[in-house]
Amino acid sequence: MSGSATKGAAAPTASGRSAKKARSAVELIGLARSTAAALERTDLAERLQAVERAVVDDRARVLVIGEFKAGKSELVNALLGGRVLPTDAHRATTVPTVCTYDDTPSVVLARVVDGEADAETVDPGSLAEHVTEKGNPENRAGWAHADVRLPRSLLAHGLRLVDTPGAGGLASPTSVSTMAELPGADAVVLVSDAGRELTAPELALVRTAAAVGATVVVAMSRTDIHPRWRRIAELDRGHLSAAGLDGVHLVPTSARLALLAARPEDGAEPDASLAEESGLPDLTRILVDRVAAGRAERRVRTVADEVIVCTEQLAGALRAERDALADPRRAQMIADEQERSRERVAALRGRAARWQQTLNDGIADLNSDIDHDLRDRLRTVLTDAETALDDTDPAKTWEQFSPWLHQQVAAAVATNAVWAEERTRWLSETVARHFAEDGEGVLPEVLVGHDVDGSAVVADPVGMLAQPDHEKVGVAGQFLIGMRGSYGGILMVGLITTVAGMALLNPFSIGAGLLLGSKTLVDERKRALQRRRAEAKQAVRRHIDEIIFQAGKNSRDMLRGVQRGLRDHFTRTSDELDRSLSLTAQAAKAVEADSASRKKRLAEVEARLARVEELLTRARELRGRQEGAAPATRMVRT
């Protein structure tokens, strides 16, 4: 298996380079924060401190997704180097489990009760009682997710592994919530059994995950028990290539071999050759060198942008004061210029500012467009479902119909979420352009699929498609229906034939009774079929309404978070600019008349300016090394 190296894997040194740049970025923002505090710019110092806290705790989010009992939890355990998550041959995971790094192992269960967050710390050994079908069937406890914190080396690289629920697989209501989380993921690991080829739902999920820009890995599981996995891998590569997904990584893995290599039963040292045979090192390299390192690169860009904005404000004020001190005759002119700039900044802070109008109108338009798009897609699903029900008997085909409907709904919700993410990023960039006429200012990262603090948001679950309680008519019931229909025929024809001197029961009356009885039975079966179809259609409509309600709420919550984030960011930036210009004007007006005092103050200002410009140069150099790493903005409605 070691010969099946992953196509396009990154060099092992990528993570090290990214970690070094990340450390330099954290050091740089610390220096910038202390410089801002020394210059009595507490607003800028607080802004830089908030960014510093965010980038230090920033982690790449990896969704582990797959069909029912595909081996997702077992693969996560293998990545972590031990049996952390509960696994069972018959019971599936019912609660999303998030694995993050911490020096002290702990498990925190979270949920929302009456609109308020609720958390409970439990013993790590009792995790199975809360997150599996056996201990918490159908997640009756209502947990939103479980946060498992562990001191594991893989997580220390800045990864957050999310083991998604497996009950029902990709053809279940769970997949609807999972699909809604894709835009917030840095990477998606699709776990597919090595004993079969990729299915249509799996390919659809891979296509959707690739569309949102996430790193996608197809992890073929259990290669140790499937001798023909190489042939399956070859076929899967062909499927991915035919779907235009050549950038997707395909990694054959065996979690069992990896766990045996990490913890051999005889207590010997870890077996490196067995570990390499398991394929887990290939998957680990992708997660560390591509995903974690890519997240680190984005952190570096964020730090560089924030330091540039803050140091430019500091440098601008110091340059104005330096020029006023060097030529007192220009002091008033500099102060007047700063006051005119303050008027422009004040216009940015008003409700009539173009960026405010763009933001408010854009969010309103997005709310309408995204809701309409979701309803339009689900209306198409509903039409197809009703057409399918018209051609079959729901009582006989429900087991095949229900998974198909869930797959169609999940695909519609996922496509809507991808389109919403693309439109949201486009709106963010438009607002930023309108805010800064000269192109200055920093565009904050839009955390679609994350909470305001950057933590993962798990979409609220969607209920199962309820099977209608169809009326069942047994043999006795059918006999009674036939007898009821035949009674009228026998009586009617028998009475007529008695006029001709025949008995009430004669061949003609009995034949008429059999004919009308069979017709009554056939008509009743048709009416029962129509009732079953109507009940099934009503159940589908209720389920679609629930999906629209829940998915619509998730999209509206996301848009409200984006609106608040952008509004607060640009309002804070305008406040900082206003203070910078105000301080600059005051410094220009307060030029000392005494030549000796001016020279002393000028030397101090030039020394401070030199330090600030050095930080500005370092930030620009750091930002310049990151140019071209950001993905292009897409805005395609599929």
C-alpha atoms as one frame of an Amber mdcrd trajectory, in Angstrom:
protein
   0.000   0.000   0.000   2.890   2.308   0.559   3.310   2.476  -3.190  -0.064
   4.197  -3.580   1.256   7.632  -2.812  -1.265  10.417  -2.902  -1.281  12.388
  -6.089  -0.142  15.954  -5.621   0.931  15.600  -1.980   2.756  18.585  -0.539
   6.409  18.563   0.429   7.000  17.644   4.056   8.718  21.005   4.683   5.615
  23.073   3.898   4.288  22.836   7.431   7.598  23.891   8.909   7.841  26.963
   6.673   4.274  27.956   7.465   4.832  27.504  11.185   7.932  29.711  11.018
   6.033  32.449   9.171   3.169  32.156  11.630   5.561  32.638  14.543   7.045
  35.678  12.798   3.549  37.059  12.268   2.624  36.625  15.945   5.901  38.295
  16.957   5.223  41.154  14.538   1.714  41.815  15.800   3.006  41.772  19.371
   5.575  44.455  18.515   2.949  46.507  16.693   0.595  46.262  19.680   3.261
  47.416  22.141   4.208  50.272  19.782   0.585  51.415  19.540   0.277  51.302
  23.325   3.499  53.320  23.728   2.074  55.963  21.370  -1.107  56.062  23.511
  -3.272  54.572  20.765  -5.207  52.203  23.004  -7.857  51.686  20.309  -5.307
  50.321  17.862  -3.589  48.323  20.603  -6.912  46.683  21.529  -7.623  45.911
  17.879  -4.238  44.270  17.431  -4.646  42.355  20.687  -7.988  40.970  19.521
  -6.421  39.858  16.233  -3.492  38.328  18.118  -5.840  36.255  20.286  -7.812
  35.154  17.231  -4.806  33.989  15.203  -3.221  32.173  18.131  -6.390  30.086
  18.629  -7.219  29.724  14.934  -7.551  26.119  13.766  -8.292  24.500  10.433
 -11.644  22.708  10.424 -11.671  19.211   8.906 -15.019  17.468   8.330 -14.867
  13.662   8.289 -17.921  12.503   6.302 -19.092   9.207   4.898 -21.811   6.623
   4.542 -23.258   4.667   7.432 -20.600   2.407   9.041 -17.933   3.459   6.539
 -15.349   3.681   9.340 -15.252   7.436  10.032 -14.734   7.230  13.799 -12.171
   4.459  13.368 -10.235   6.608  10.893 -10.273   9.583  13.283  -8.943   7.301
  16.023  -6.143   6.166  13.724  -5.246   9.787  12.896  -5.121  10.575  16.618
  -3.003   7.495  17.329  -5.382   5.764  19.737  -8.940   4.740  20.483 -10.460
   8.082  21.434 -13.890   8.007  19.825 -16.321   5.124  20.423 -16.699   2.613
  17.595 -19.249  -0.162  17.273 -20.044  -2.692  14.568 -23.773  -1.985  14.776
 -24.275   1.406  16.504 -23.501   4.610  14.644 -22.476   8.075  15.840 -25.460
  10.379  16.412 -23.767  13.598  17.611 -21.031  15.570  15.757 -17.791  15.148
  17.699 -15.162  17.892  17.456 -11.577  16.969  18.391  -9.246  19.850  19.315
  -5.891  20.168  21.072  -5.534  20.728  24.792  -2.934  19.707  27.327  -5.630
  18.225  29.592  -8.094  15.670  28.163 -11.742  16.663  28.582 -15.165  16.287
  26.964 -17.744  19.086  26.814 -21.259  18.493  25.449 -23.066  21.528  24.020
 -26.652  22.235  23.016 -29.145  25.079  22.819 -32.127  25.055  25.183 -34.827
  27.735  24.779 -32.480  29.878  22.742 -29.655  29.751  25.312 -26.397  27.813
  25.093 -26.008  24.940  27.522 -22.797  22.984  28.135 -21.991  19.991  30.311
 -18.581  18.544  31.108 -18.528  14.750  31.260 -15.950  12.078  31.896 -14.025
  11.189  28.682 -14.673   7.517  29.363 -18.431   8.046  29.117 -18.350   9.655
  25.671 -20.087   6.666  24.048 -23.089   7.128  26.321 -23.769  10.542  24.783
 -22.738  10.455  21.117 -23.658   6.971  19.828 -26.897   5.337  18.766 -26.577
   2.869  21.635 -26.236   5.409  24.435 -28.205   8.271  22.866 -30.569   6.846
  20.227 -31.551   9.397  17.575 -29.812  12.019  19.762 -32.768  12.237  22.129
 -30.649  14.300  24.520 -30.525  17.024  21.866 -26.758  17.623  21.957 -25.548
  19.957  19.206 -21.979  18.665  19.333 -19.366  17.135  21.623 -16.045  18.942
  22.094 -13.256  16.427  22.799  -9.982  18.045  23.825  -6.829  15.958  23.666
  -3.038  16.348  23.832  -2.398  14.715  20.425   0.406  15.699  18.050  -1.798
  15.956  14.945  -4.176  18.389  16.663  -1.206  20.439  17.874  -0.572  21.453
  14.248  -3.727  23.556  14.386  -6.383  21.095  13.209  -9.951  20.636  14.404
 -11.311  17.209  13.369 -15.106  16.885  13.162 -16.496  13.334  13.159 -19.955
  13.751  11.624 -22.947  11.548  12.563 -23.124   8.312  10.609 -26.698   7.208
  11.323 -28.335   6.800   7.945 -25.249   7.837   6.010 -25.469  10.274   3.119
 -29.073   9.236   2.453 -30.446  10.544   5.764 -31.639  13.838   7.270 -28.261
  14.080   8.998 -26.629  14.713   5.634 -28.718  17.879   5.210 -27.088  19.418
   8.305 -23.694  18.114   7.235 -24.004  19.639   3.756 -24.879  23.015   5.306
 -21.527  22.982   7.145 -19.369  22.537   4.034 -18.787  26.270   3.357 -17.159
  26.625   6.783 -14.748  23.707   6.330 -11.080  24.003   5.406 -10.966  20.348
   4.392 -13.357  17.468   3.835 -12.314  13.833   4.262 -14.838  11.521   2.605
 -14.507   8.015   4.029 -15.518   5.414   1.437 -15.348   1.651   1.864 -12.598
   0.131  -0.289 -14.832  -2.790  -1.159 -16.928  -0.778  -3.637 -16.685   2.150
  -6.030 -17.709   5.691  -5.190 -21.479   6.097  -5.235 -23.429   8.934  -6.855
 -24.148  10.653  -3.487 -20.452  10.462  -2.582 -19.413  12.011  -5.897 -22.032
  14.742  -5.421 -20.622  15.507  -1.972 -17.061  15.644  -3.319 -18.169  17.992
  -6.099 -19.900  20.301  -3.602 -16.959  20.341  -1.192 -14.542  21.152  -4.010
 -16.839  23.982  -5.150 -16.479  25.823  -1.820 -12.687  25.731  -2.088 -12.017
  23.148   0.606  -9.225  20.592   0.344 -10.986  17.316  -0.451  -9.620  13.860
   0.343 -11.298  10.561  -0.491 -10.042   8.103   2.123 -10.630   4.515   1.041
 -11.125   2.652   4.300 -10.459  -0.960   5.339  -8.021  -1.873   2.601  -6.748
  -4.602   4.923  -9.917  -6.687   4.369 -10.526  -5.928   0.680  -7.895  -7.626
  -1.528  -9.121  -5.895  -4.713  -8.864  -2.351  -3.332  -6.264  -1.381  -5.949
  -8.750  -2.058  -8.740 -11.406  -0.046  -6.856  -8.933   2.815  -6.413  -8.242
   2.815 -10.152 -11.970   2.954 -10.915 -12.505   5.734  -8.367  -9.753   7.837
  -9.926 -11.523   7.400 -13.245 -14.823   8.561 -11.714 -13.157  11.620 -10.182
 -11.408  12.491 -13.428 -14.635  12.115 -15.430 -16.351  14.481 -12.996 -13.600
  17.093 -13.426 -12.267  16.502  -9.903  -8.620  15.810 -10.673  -7.542  17.986
  -7.714  -9.180  15.643  -5.218  -6.759  13.410  -3.274  -7.437   9.666  -3.176
  -5.764   7.902  -0.246  -6.157   4.138   0.435  -6.105   3.649   4.225  -6.407
   0.982   6.890  -7.215   2.349  10.333  -6.741  -1.088  11.881  -3.163  -1.367
  10.614  -2.427   2.172  11.766  -3.692   1.455  15.289  -1.693  -1.783  15.407
   1.404   0.084  14.257   0.942   2.801  16.887   0.159   0.431  19.793   1.370
  -3.129  19.092  -0.056  -5.779  21.377   3.359  -7.053  22.429   4.321  -3.609
  23.780   7.151  -3.115  21.297   8.073   0.188  19.660   5.722   1.600  16.996
   6.105  -0.219  13.687   7.051   2.389  11.046   6.726   0.006   8.110   3.267
  -1.112   9.216   2.247   2.511   9.701   3.388   3.342   6.171   1.497   0.327
   4.847  -1.694   1.657   6.481  -1.658   4.768   4.283  -2.301   7.072   7.264
   1.026   8.925   6.857  -0.116  10.073   3.386  -3.374  11.398   4.820  -1.580
  13.027   7.737   0.836  14.813   5.411  -2.064  16.278   3.429  -3.811  17.499
   6.573  -0.663  18.993   8.053   1.211  20.292   5.001  -1.773  21.484   2.998
  -4.704  22.118   5.309  -3.030  23.273   8.521  -0.295  25.082   6.606  -2.882
  26.733   4.353  -4.758  27.987   7.393  -1.477  29.278   8.795  -0.850  31.171
   5.544  -4.236  32.854   5.906  -3.378  33.783   9.490  -0.183  35.387   8.271
  -2.092  37.422   5.682  -4.569  38.566   8.325  -1.789  39.648  10.679   0.094
  41.462   7.918  -3.026  43.323   6.772  -3.956  44.406  10.295  -0.432  45.541
  11.120  -0.264  47.495   7.850  -3.517  49.346   8.579  -2.583  50.196  12.162
   1.027  51.190  11.485  -0.021  53.346   8.518  -2.288  55.295  10.852   0.527
  55.662  13.379   3.018  56.604  10.680   0.628  59.137   9.113   0.176  60.978
  12.396   3.926  60.954  13.105   4.777  62.185   9.584   2.352  65.083   9.878
   3.783  66.071  13.246   7.332  65.721  11.895   6.565  67.992   8.936   4.933
  70.576  11.189   7.912  70.558  13.533  10.370  70.810  10.656   8.526  73.792
   9.128   6.254  75.581  11.622   4.848  77.723   8.803   3.147  74.624   7.402
   1.577  73.634  10.738  -1.737  75.362  10.137  -1.957  74.037   6.578  -1.352
  70.488   7.827  -3.971  70.911  10.551  -6.520  72.206   8.023  -5.827  69.290
   5.731  -6.398  66.836   8.571  -9.693  68.526   9.445 -10.882  68.170   5.863
  -9.954  64.495   5.983 -11.952  64.154   9.204 -14.994  65.472   7.391 -14.627
  62.728   4.788 -14.261  60.129   7.548 -17.335  61.524   9.291 -19.240  60.977
   6.052 -18.148  57.325   6.127 -19.662  56.963   9.601 -23.064  58.284   8.595
 -26.041  56.127   7.737 -26.081  57.624   4.250 -22.554  56.383   3.525 -22.341
  54.323   0.373 -20.826  51.320   2.128 -23.660  51.337   4.685 -26.262  51.403
   1.929 -24.436  48.705  -0.017 -24.270  46.503   3.077 -27.910  46.945   4.096
 -29.288  46.596   0.568 -26.958  43.694  -0.191 -27.987  41.719   2.909 -31.660
  42.318   2.152 -31.165  41.174  -1.443 -29.176  38.134  -0.320 -31.871  37.141
   2.174 -34.460  37.272  -0.565 -32.329  35.611  -3.253 -31.024  32.792  -1.066
 -34.460  32.017   0.324 -35.960  32.036  -3.181 -33.144  29.835  -4.495 -33.657
  27.320  -1.676 -37.409  27.223  -2.202 -36.974  26.902  -5.966 -34.588  23.974
  -5.631 -36.739  22.193  -3.060 -39.866  22.841  -5.121 -38.178  20.977  -7.960
 -37.367  18.137  -5.557 -40.993  18.107  -4.389 -42.274  17.980  -7.975 -39.960
  15.063  -8.791 -40.990  13.286  -5.593 -44.694  13.643  -6.333 -44.148  12.402
  -9.874 -42.309   9.374  -8.510 -45.111   8.688  -6.018 -47.709   8.869  -8.803
 -45.940   5.990 -10.552 -45.664   3.644  -7.612 -47.286   2.393  -4.434 -45.679
   4.203  -1.442 -46.449   1.279   0.867 -44.217  -0.986  -1.240 -41.430   1.394
  -2.273 -41.014   3.638   0.773 -37.699   2.087   1.828 -36.220   3.014  -1.560
 -38.055   6.326  -1.902 -37.031   7.827   1.462 -33.205   7.597   0.929 -33.587
   8.971  -2.598 -35.552  11.975  -1.302 -32.965  12.671   1.408 -30.199  12.614
  -1.187 -32.040  15.084  -3.402 -32.789  17.401  -0.476 -29.185  17.266   0.764
 -27.877  18.131  -2.714 -30.283  21.081  -2.975 -29.363  22.436   0.470 -25.638
  22.006  -0.221 -25.811  23.826  -3.562 -27.783  26.633  -1.947 -25.206  26.916
   0.845 -22.350  27.083  -1.670 -24.097  29.794  -3.665 -24.845  31.741  -0.453
 -21.176  31.599   0.526 -20.055  32.858  -2.875 -22.563  35.720  -2.889 -21.627
  36.670   0.677 -17.943  36.941  -0.115 -18.729  38.996  -3.208 -20.834  41.383
  -1.079 -18.025  41.686   1.493 -15.531  42.710  -1.174 -17.998  45.214  -2.670
 -18.586  46.839   0.739 -14.821  47.069   1.294 -14.297  48.790  -2.063 -17.038
  51.291  -1.334 -15.644  51.994   2.123 -12.125  52.827   1.004 -11.986  55.139
  -2.018  -8.212  54.970  -2.084  -8.166  51.170  -1.742  -6.936  51.186   1.858
  -8.546  49.245   4.660  -8.635  45.580   5.539 -11.338  43.139   4.484 -11.994
  40.788   7.414 -12.261  37.081   6.795 -15.902  36.106   6.337 -16.409  33.061
   8.557 -19.287  31.424   6.723 -20.350  28.404   8.737 -18.666  29.727  11.911
 -19.886  31.642  14.890 -18.849  35.220  15.610 -15.903  34.007  17.672 -14.692
  31.740  14.888 -15.854  28.544  16.512 -17.609  25.961  14.426 -21.339  26.231
  14.044 -23.184  22.938  13.748 -26.401  23.303  11.808 -29.555  22.374  13.679
 -30.693  18.808  12.915 -33.563  18.010  10.601 -36.132  15.379  11.522 -36.626
  12.105   9.687 -39.099  11.841   6.834 -42.118  10.356   8.602 -43.645   7.339
   6.883 -47.418   7.701   6.619 -49.530   5.268   8.616 -51.184   3.576   5.654
 -54.426   1.713   6.268 -53.892  -1.999   5.801 -56.739  -4.179   4.488 -56.317
  -7.901   5.052 -57.855 -10.877   3.299 -60.930 -10.768   5.564 -61.417  -7.082
   4.868 -61.157  -7.597   1.125 -63.682 -10.448   1.373 -66.149  -8.190   3.180
 -65.690  -5.419   0.608 -66.403  -7.910  -2.193 -69.440  -9.290  -0.374 -70.806
  -5.765   0.129 -70.540  -5.066  -3.610 -71.929  -8.470  -4.664 -74.935  -8.177
  -2.354 -76.388  -5.321  -4.377 -75.848  -7.127  -7.674 -77.494 -10.339  -6.471
 -80.463  -8.499  -5.014 -81.018  -6.228  -8.021 -80.714  -8.888 -10.751 -82.518
 -11.511  -8.622 -85.567  -9.293  -8.186 -85.701  -8.601 -11.913 -85.452 -12.295
 -12.801 -88.227 -13.225 -10.382 -90.625 -11.530 -12.784 -89.743 -14.291 -15.261
 -90.545 -16.881 -12.614 -86.941 -17.567 -11.623 -85.663 -17.868  -8.057 -83.914
 -14.971  -6.312 -80.643 -16.884  -6.460 -80.069 -17.956 -10.019 -77.091 -18.029
 -12.392 -77.797 -14.499 -13.597 -78.034 -12.925 -10.131 -74.980 -14.831  -8.884
 -72.961 -13.768 -11.968 -74.030 -10.147 -11.469 -73.047 -10.386  -7.820 -69.579
 -11.696  -8.663 -69.102  -9.017 -11.318 -70.148  -6.111  -9.079 -68.276  -7.537
  -6.106 -64.997  -7.750  -8.028 -65.549  -4.238  -9.422 -66.152  -2.885  -5.924
 -62.950  -4.545  -4.697 -60.919  -3.135  -7.619 -62.360   0.353  -7.076 -61.616
   0.187  -3.363 -58.016  -0.840  -4.082 -57.650   2.135  -6.436 -59.099   4.486
  -3.821 -56.769   3.049  -1.163 -53.788   3.536  -3.494 -54.821   7.142  -4.112
 -55.135   7.688  -0.357 -51.673   6.222   0.220 -50.206   8.435  -2.475 -51.944
  11.504  -1.060 -50.707  10.689   2.453 -47.180  10.133   1.152 -47.235  13.426
  -0.755 -48.456  15.214   2.357 -45.625  13.675   4.382 -43.108  14.799   1.765
 -44.564  18.328   1.773 -44.299  18.520   5.555 -40.707  17.313   5.403 -39.803
  19.842   2.693 -41.449  22.608   4.754 -39.313  21.589   7.735 -36.187  21.667
   5.584 -37.077  25.132   4.245 -37.743  26.378   7.770 -34.499  25.027   9.238
 -32.180  25.706   6.301 -33.707  29.164   5.853 -33.076  29.954   9.508 -29.465
  28.811   9.202 -28.879  31.039   6.155 -30.544  34.041   7.811 -28.433  33.562
  10.940 -25.318  33.387   8.776 -26.225  36.594   6.932 -26.992  38.436  10.172
 -23.589  37.419  11.495 -21.893  38.636   8.312 -23.784  41.937   8.455 -22.843
  42.559  12.079 -19.234  41.582  11.448 -18.802  43.894   8.459 -20.681  46.754
  10.106 -18.645  46.566  13.312 -15.378  46.202  11.411 -15.808  49.234   9.175
 -17.364  51.340  11.945 -14.387  50.589  14.154 -12.014  51.393  11.300 -13.683
  54.768  10.689 -13.490  55.548  14.420  -9.782  54.751  14.393  -9.204  56.930
  11.330 -11.114  59.781  12.944  -8.997  59.587  16.079  -5.785  59.382  14.051
  -6.689  62.508  12.083  -7.797  64.329  15.225  -4.524  63.593  17.014  -2.570
  64.594  13.920  -4.361  67.949  13.717  -3.790  68.581  17.413  -0.102  67.739
  17.111   0.284  70.069  14.126  -1.350  72.944  15.983   0.643  72.382  19.169
   4.052  73.115  17.601   6.457  74.540  20.156   7.584  78.070  19.437  10.981
  77.528  21.022  13.545  76.212  18.510  15.308  73.976  21.021  12.033  72.360
  22.106  11.056  71.789  18.503  14.351  70.095  17.732  14.069  67.843  20.777
  10.508  66.894  19.923  11.453  66.428  16.267  14.165  63.946  17.212  11.695
  61.986  19.339   9.113  61.930  16.564  11.657  60.838  13.949  12.861  58.005
  16.214   9.288  56.814  16.753   8.531  57.146  13.066  11.569  55.053  12.209
  10.353  52.237  14.465   6.840  52.391  13.045   8.093  52.450   9.451  10.296
  49.448  10.186   7.215  47.546  11.381   5.319  48.734   8.310   8.096  47.520
   6.025   8.192  44.123   7.734   4.425  43.769   7.442   4.482  44.678   3.749
   7.274  42.198   3.098   5.355  39.512   4.960   2.196  40.321   3.011   4.104
  40.368  -0.269   5.281  36.796   0.290   1.661  35.727   0.661   0.399  37.353
  -2.545  -1.308  34.974  -4.906  -2.149  32.450  -2.187  -5.759  33.581  -1.747
  -8.316  31.732  -3.901 -10.193  33.674  -6.552 -13.721  34.712  -5.695 -16.363
  32.633  -7.451 -19.925  33.696  -8.118 -21.549  30.929 -10.103 -25.080  29.691
  -9.548 -25.081  25.977 -10.269
